[in-house]
Amino acid sequence: MDRPLMAIGLMSGTSLDGIDVALIETDGETIASFGPGRTYVYAPETRELLFRAMADARDMTDRDARPGILARAERLSTERHGQALAAFLKEFPAYREVDVIGYHGQTVLHRPENRLTVQLGNGPALAREVRGMTRGRGPALVYNMRAADVAAGGQGAPLVPVYHRALARGLGPPKPLLVLNLGGVANVTYVDGRRDPIACDTGPANALIDDFLKARTDLPFDDEGLIAAHGTVAEAVVDRLMTHPFFHRPPPKSLDRNEFRAWVNEHAGLDGMNTADGVATLTALSAASVGAVLPFLPDRPTRLIVAGGGAHNTTLLRMLGARTGIETVSADAVGWSTDALEAQAFAFLAVRALKGLALSFPTTTGVPEPMTGGVIVPPPAA
């Protein structure tokens, strides 16, 4: 076995809550140890700028273009990632000898049907900044991990399934599990220890709920699902929304954060609902979309393990259990990290990229064959 590398992952999801930073030691196949994880919450003005960048990105056809405020947003996003990493290493100076940084960047557009995915973030600029924070030559930095998959005809998402597989190996004898990440979009990974992971985006998770609350209130999200808990689900609306063709396609498949905005505006009738009922109905849609994946899986999962910001939404967890009929638990409950898991995954993927190992598979993104990815910024020559 190769020596485990110390790797830090940086992740900012489409919920735009902030930047997750997490450290693991791994050889790219197994996880030797888990280090600390932290979340650095975005200031309101940063979050608002990134939301505007998503709007300006909607008509992009060139992944390297930066129309509208995208150039400004990319500079700011890169700076904020540098600040988050600096704060992390200041708190945990023992990790200044890190071997590699996995830098996801900020997704502002995901259109795999057009072979286009756009993550803001200047990898070389961040790599230069990182070298001032670390010891020795400094770490390698891996970024732009989705583009090669999309260029080859894959969905470019989800990329975390290979990490879910590594985590599942630590849970004892293999059995069918479903790992669900609830960010702006929800994605699931089916692992059973016998085959490559099967994965896909299932539908909206936090994005529609957050956007609805933003339009109605001054709240950024439904804290612990308390608003949804006081609402009544409009089941007829959920059924109508679930007629969208996406929900009836088998894995692999992926989504842009704003994919369902027009569909919901046209078919949900949210304007006629009070806030609690609207949030409850959108929460139920998220749960129902996960249930819609189950018929496409080889076997029925024995457990649903939930990570990401949405895992703190107890109303959503309850709805997931009810609509899937599967024991539903948070990642924390099985000894994983609910909040740091996706950042850990990009640390893991960075190590795999350094070694030329596959990041994606035909069963996870639809890419023609297992393939590696990422752009590597190596340390300076000694």
Buried (B, 14 or more C-beta within 10 A) or exposed (E): EEEBBBBBBBBBBBBBBBBBBBBBBBBBBEBEEBBBBBBBEBEEEBBEBBBBBBEBBEEBEEBEEBEBBBEEBBBBBBBBBBEBBBBBBEEBEEBBEBBBBBBBBBBBBBBBEEBBBBBBBBBEBBBBBBBEBBEEEBBBBBBBBBBBBBBBEBBBBBBBBBBBBBBBBEBEEEBBBBBBBBBBBBBBBBBBEEEBBBBBBBBBBBBBBBBBBBEBEEEBBBEBBEBBBBBEBBEEBBEBBBEBEBBEEEBBBBBBBBBBBEBBEEBBBBEEBEBBBBBBBBBBBBBBBBBBBBEBBEEEBEBBBBBBBBBBBBBBBBBBBEBBEBEBBBBBEBEBBBBBBBBBBBBBBBBBBBEEBBBBBBBBBBBEEBBBBBBBBBBEEE
